[in-house]
Amino acid sequence: MAEERGEALSVAAPSMSHMSATPSAHTGTPVAASEANDSIRRFVRARHGLAWTAQDMADYAALLEIWTLAVRAEVTEVVEAA
């Protein structure tokens, strides 16, 4: 991991506490796909080498759903702009 090698991430990605854990009840505040992707990476890295709990899997699924919604929104914006 970058932190173990003494390299800090340039920008901290949001944690689950900053993102809706239930994407279907999304707050309406759009999340950038890159931000959602960073959250997924941090989540997975934090659990490297550990057995995932049922809660970990549920949280990961929620992050994936948030990322999917963000990507779809960005694709829609590109298509509408074309």
RATA-V876918 format. One record per residue. RES is the residue in one small letter. PHI is phi in whole degrees, 0 to 359 (NA if undefined). PSI is psi as a letter, one per 20 degrees, with the letter a starting at -180 (NA if undefined). OMEGA is omega in whole degrees, 0 to 359 (* if undefined). Layout:
res={RES RES}
phi={PHI PHI}
psi={PSI PSI}
omega={OMEGA OMEGA}
//
This chain:
res={m a e e r g e a l s v a a p s m s h m s a t p s a h t g t p v a a s e a n d s i r r f v r a r h g l a w t a q d m a d y a a l l e i w t l a v r a e v t e v v e a a}
phi={NA 298 294 290 272 87 262 268 290 291 223 287 281 293 267 302 294 263 238 295 283 237 304 293 255 302 287 96 279 293 249 293 301 295 292 295 297 299 296 297 300 297 300 293 299 294 249 305 80 255 285 279 276 300 293 302 295 293 296 297 299 295 297 297 293 298 298 300 298 294 296 300 296 291 294 299 299 294 296 294 285 282}
psi={q h h h j j p q q h p p q q r h h i q p i n h h k q i i o q p q h h g h g h g g g g g g h h j p j q p p r h g g h g g g h g g h h g g g h g g g g h g g g g g h h NA}
omega={181 182 180 179 179 178 179 174 183 180 179 177 180 177 178 182 179 181 178 178 178 185 179 177 184 185 183 177 183 177 178 179 180 178 178 179 177 179 178 180 180 180 182 180 181 182 181 177 180 172 181 176 175 179 176 181 178 178 178 178 178 178 178 179 177 179 180 178 180 179 179 180 180 178 179 178 181 181 180 180 184 *}
//
